[in-house]
Amino acid sequence: DYLFLMFSLGLCMSLDLSTLIGSILQTALFLAAVQTACVFVHLLLCKLFRLDGGTALITNSAGLYGPPYIAPIAVAYGERRLIAPGIICGVVGLAIGNYLGIGVGSLLALILK
């Protein structure tokens, strides 16, 4: 985590803030729309597959926040049995998301050339 934070800090220090400020509203609206759509699709799929509320909450938290947040959420919800499956969902989601992101980025690079 420390190396990731140092990488992020170095990357942020190389940003041109005038360019970022000019497009911050559009970027924030896009990210909010994507996040909202992801949560909506997740809840729709949970309803379709008739998952209970605890499983829906834990898997949604795994997708949004990642594996480190699963245990506190599961304990607060009273579902300790969902800690291990929730962490597994978070780790698998990160792995799939990385490769999916690389694939989409490569596809967009080919299309936008």
N, C-alpha and C positions, 0 to 999 in steps of 0.2 A: 504494500500500500504506500509506503514511503517513497519508493521509486516512481510509482504512478503519480503521486502528488508533485514530486520534483519535476517530472516530465510536463505535467499540466501547467505548473508555474512557469517553466521555461517557454512553453508554447504561448501562454497568455501574455508574457512580456514582449513577445514579438508581434503582437497584434497592432494594427493601425486603428486607433479608437475613433477617428473621424469617419472611417468607412463603416465601422460597426454601429455608431450612433445613427448614421443615416438610414440604416435598414433594421434597426432594433425592433420597431413596432411590428413590421411584417414578419420578422423571424419569430418573435414571441407569439404572435397570433398563429403562425403555422405550427409551432411546437405545441401550443395549447390545443389546437384542433387535432393533431396527431395523438396526443396523450388522451384526450377525451374519447376519440374514436377507438383507441386500443382498449380502454376501460369498458366502453359500451359493448364492443365485440366480445370481450372476455365474459362480461356478465350475461350477454345473450347466449353464448355457448354454454355457460354454467346452467342457465335455465333450460336450454335445449336438452342437455345431458342429465338434467335433474340432480345436480350436485347440491349437497347441503350447504348451508350458509358458512359454516366453518371452513370447509374445503375451498369454497369460492373466495373467502376473505384471505386465506393463507396463500393460495396460488396467485391471487391478484397482487398481494403484497410482495410475493417473490418476483413477479414480473416488473413491478414498479420500482421496488427498492433494493432487491437483491437478497441473497442468502443471509447476510448478517442480521437482518431485521426480522427474520421469521420467528426465532425463539421468543423474543419479547412479545410479539403480537400474539403468538399461540398461547403463551402463558396468560396474558391479559384476557384473552378470549375464553380461556379455560379448556383448551384443546391441546394438551401436551402430546397426544399421540400423533399430531400432525406436524411436529417439528421436523422429523427426519424426511418425510415426503416433501414438505415445503422447501427444505434446503436442497433436496435433489432437484425439484422443479426449478429452483433459482439457478443452480449450477448448469443444468441442461439448457435452460433458457439463455444463459450467457453464452454458452458454447455455440448453440444454434444461431443466436443473434449475431455473433462475431462473423461466422461464415456467411450468413445471409446478408449482412452489411457489406462485406467484401464483394459478394456476388452482385448486389444491387449497384454498388459503386462502380464496379467494372462494367456492368451493363450500361449504366448512364454515361460512363466515359466513352463507350463505343457509340452510343446514340448521339451524344452531343459533340462528337468530333467534327 
